[in-house]
């Protein structure tokens, strides 16, 4: 069922992209794609033939009729609405367990009762106080006929239509935070590697019988070089490459410069 739910969301996104941008419908990447298209054409969401008007020219509501018993399942749909700046709302029909069981027994193909008991324990109602993304939600009792609630339902739909979701600015902030973490990691890796390069360079210089006073000057110059190099790395003044490669590239460059400094002392 997880795969089926994921495939349905992918089909839905393909439809949304076609309706909103006029992009051609994607190929049958999902097993149920052709069946999905037939349903859309039957409901008038897509033109039955080329040249016929589709649904993009008028207000359109897509109803996902499912239990969506976990908030995470509903959040996936919300993310899709936010991605394409669409309205999003939830209609939650609350029903006592015993009433559900009675209705299930009247079905021609009833669901196993243990499944309904399990669903009743697991289902997560919309939480408007905790989740701001669930603000456009309506909880109704479905023990009786809900026709008298039609006005509330229409108001919910209109509110969602007139208040489309917007791409979350926090996404940008999270990306910037991730970049900062990657940058800090690259600098840390480079710092550790530069220390090893300096240590090896000092050992090599010592083997060349360089005077102690010059060894001290060499150490100071190499440490100064390291400090400047790491600062450039922090400021992004190194090569414009991916963070995962920045440390490796910086270390290689630093090693060449450190070798030049050591050779200057050896050749004196």
C-alpha positions in Angstrom: 0.0 0.0 0.0 2.9 2.3 0.6 4.1 1.8 -3.0 0.5 2.4 -4.3 0.2 5.6 -2.3 3.5 6.8 -3.6 2.6 6.0 -7.2 -0.8 7.8 -6.8 1.0 10.9 -5.6 3.4 10.7 -8.5 0.5 10.4 -10.9 -1.2 13.3 -9.2 1.9 15.5 -9.6 2.1 14.6 -13.3 -1.5 15.8 -13.7 -0.9 19.0 -11.8 2.1 19.9 -13.8 0.2 19.3 -17.0 -2.8 21.4 -15.9 -0.7 24.3 -14.5 2.1 24.6 -17.0 0.6 23.0 -20.2 3.5 20.6 -20.1 2.9 17.3 -21.9 1.7 14.5 -19.8 4.5 12.2 -18.7 4.8 8.7 -20.0 3.4 5.6 -18.2 6.1 5.5 -15.6 3.6 4.0 -13.0 1.6 0.8 -13.5 -1.7 2.6 -12.9 -0.9 5.7 -15.0 -3.2 4.8 -17.9 -6.0 3.9 -15.6 -5.4 7.2 -13.8 -5.6 9.1 -17.1 -8.8 7.4 -18.1 -10.4 8.4 -14.8 -9.2 12.0 -15.3 -10.7 12.1 -18.8 -13.9 10.6 -17.6 -14.2 13.3 -15.0 -13.4 16.1 -17.5 -10.0 16.9 -15.9 -8.3 16.2 -19.2 -9.6 16.7 -22.7 -11.0 13.5 -24.2 -9.5 14.5 -27.6 -7.0 17.1 -28.8 -8.4 20.6 -29.1 -11.1 20.0 -26.4 -11.0 22.2 -23.3 -9.7 20.7 -20.1 -10.3 21.7 -16.5 -7.5 24.2 -16.2 -9.8 27.1 -17.3 -12.1 26.8 -14.3 -11.7 26.4 -10.5 -10.8 22.8 -9.8 -11.1 20.7 -6.7 -9.3 17.4 -6.5 -10.8 15.2 -3.8 -8.5 12.5 -2.3 -10.9 10.1 -0.7 -8.8 8.1 1.7 -8.5 7.5 5.5 -5.0 9.1 5.6 -4.8 7.9 9.1 -1.3 9.2 9.8 -0.6 12.9 9.7 2.6 12.2 7.7 0.4 10.8 4.9 -1.6 14.0 4.7 1.5 16.1 5.0 2.8 14.6 1.7 -0.3 15.9 0.0 0.2 19.3 1.7 3.8 19.4 0.4 2.5 18.9 -3.1 0.0 21.7 -2.8 2.7 24.0 -1.4 5.1 23.1 -4.2 2.7 24.2 -6.8 1.1 27.0 -4.7 -2.3 25.3 -4.6 -5.1 25.4 -2.0 -5.1 22.6 0.6 -7.8 21.5 3.1 -8.9 18.5 5.0 -12.4 17.2 5.8 -12.2 14.7 8.7 -15.3 12.6 9.2 -15.4 11.5 12.8 -17.4 8.3 13.5 -17.6 6.1 16.7 -16.0 2.7 16.4 -19.3 0.8 16.9 -21.0 2.8 14.1 -18.1 2.0 11.8 -18.4 -1.7 12.6 -22.2 -1.7 12.0 -21.8 0.1 8.6 -19.0 -2.3 7.7 -21.2 -5.4 8.3 -23.7 -4.0 5.8 -21.1 -3.8 3.0 -21.1 -6.3 0.2 -17.4 -6.8 0.8 -16.7 -5.9 4.4 -13.3 -5.1 5.8 -12.0 -7.4 8.5 -13.1 -6.0 11.8 -9.6 -6.3 13.3 -8.5 -3.9 10.6 -11.1 -1.3 11.7 -10.1 -1.8 15.4 -6.5 -1.2 14.4 -7.4 1.8 12.4 -9.3 3.3 15.3 -6.3 3.0 17.5 -3.8 4.5 15.0 -5.8 7.2 13.3 -4.5 10.8 13.9 -7.0 13.6 13.8 -6.0 17.0 12.4 -4.3 19.0 15.1 -4.8 22.7 14.3 -2.9 23.9 17.3 0.1 21.8 16.7 0.3 21.8 12.9 -0.2 25.1 11.2 -0.3 23.3 7.8 -3.6 21.8 9.0 -5.3 25.1 9.6 -7.8 24.6 6.8 -9.4 21.5 8.4 -13.0 20.7 9.3 -13.9 17.9 11.6 -17.5 16.7 11.3 -19.5 13.9 13.0 -20.5 11.3 10.4 -22.8 9.3 12.7 -25.7 10.8 10.9 -26.2 12.4 7.5 -23.9 15.3 7.0 -26.0 17.1 4.4 -26.8 19.8 6.9 -23.0 20.6 7.0 -22.8 21.3 3.3 -22.4 25.1 4.0 -19.4 24.5 6.3 -17.9 22.2 3.7 -18.4 24.7 0.9 -16.8 27.5 3.1 -13.8 25.2 3.7 -13.3 24.6 0.0 -13.7 28.3 -0.9 -11.3 29.3 1.9 -8.6 26.9 0.6 -9.1 28.0 -3.0 -8.7 31.7 -2.1 -5.7 31.1 0.2 -3.3 28.9 -1.8 -0.2 27.6 0.0 3.1 29.3 -0.6 6.5 27.7 -0.8 7.8 27.7 2.8 10.6 30.2 3.4 11.9 27.8 6.0 13.0 25.5 3.1 15.4 28.2 2.1 16.6 28.7 5.6 17.1 24.9 6.1 19.1 24.8 2.8 21.3 27.6 4.0 21.8 25.9 7.4 22.7 22.7 5.6 25.2 24.6 3.4 26.7 26.2 6.5 27.1 22.8 8.1 28.8 21.4 5.0 31.1 24.4 4.9 32.0 24.0 8.5 32.7 20.3 7.9 34.9 21.1 4.9 36.9 23.7 6.9 37.3 21.3 9.8 38.6 18.5 7.5 41.0 21.0 5.8 42.3 22.2 9.2 43.1 18.6 10.3 44.8 17.8 7.0 46.8 21.1 7.0 48.1 20.2 10.4 49.3 16.9 9.1 50.9 18.6 6.1 52.7 21.1 8.3 53.9 18.3 10.7 55.3 16.3 7.7 56.9 19.4 6.2 58.6 20.2 9.5 60.0 16.7 9.7 61.3 16.9 6.1 62.9 20.2 6.9 64.5 18.9 10.0 66.0 16.1 8.0 67.7 18.7 5.8 69.7 20.1 8.8 68.0 23.5 8.7 69.0 25.8 11.6 66.8 25.9 14.7 66.1 29.6 14.2 65.0 29.0 10.6 62.9 26.0 11.7 61.0 28.4 14.0 60.5 30.9 11.2 59.4 28.1 8.9 56.8 26.9 11.5 55.5 30.4 11.9 55.2 30.9 8.1 53.5 27.6 7.6 51.0 28.3 10.4 50.3 31.8 8.9 49.8 30.2 5.5 47.3 27.7 7.1 45.4 30.4 8.9 45.0 32.5 5.7 44.1 29.4 3.7 41.4 28.3 6.1 39.9 31.8 6.2 39.7 31.9 2.4 38.0 28.5 2.6 35.4 29.9 5.1 34.8 32.9 2.9 34.3 30.7 -0.1 37.3 32.2 -2.0 38.5 28.8 -3.0 37.4 27.1 -6.2 33.6 27.0 -6.8 33.1 23.3 -6.4 30.9 21.1 -4.4 31.3 21.1 -0.6 32.2 17.4 -0.6 35.2 18.2 -2.8 36.2 21.5 -1.3 38.3 20.1 1.5 40.2 17.7 -0.8 40.9 20.4 -3.3 42.0 22.9 -0.6 44.3 20.3 1.0 46.0 19.6 -2.3 46.5 23.3 -3.0 47.8 24.0 0.5 50.2 21.1 0.2 51.7 22.6 -3.0 52.1 26.0 -1.3 53.6 24.5 1.9 56.1 22.6 -0.3 57.1 25.9 -1.9 57.7 27.5 1.5 59.8 24.5 2.7 61.9 24.5 -0.5 62.6 28.2 0.0 64.3 27.4 3.3 66.1 24.3 2.0 67.6 26.2 -0.9 69.0 29.0 1.2 
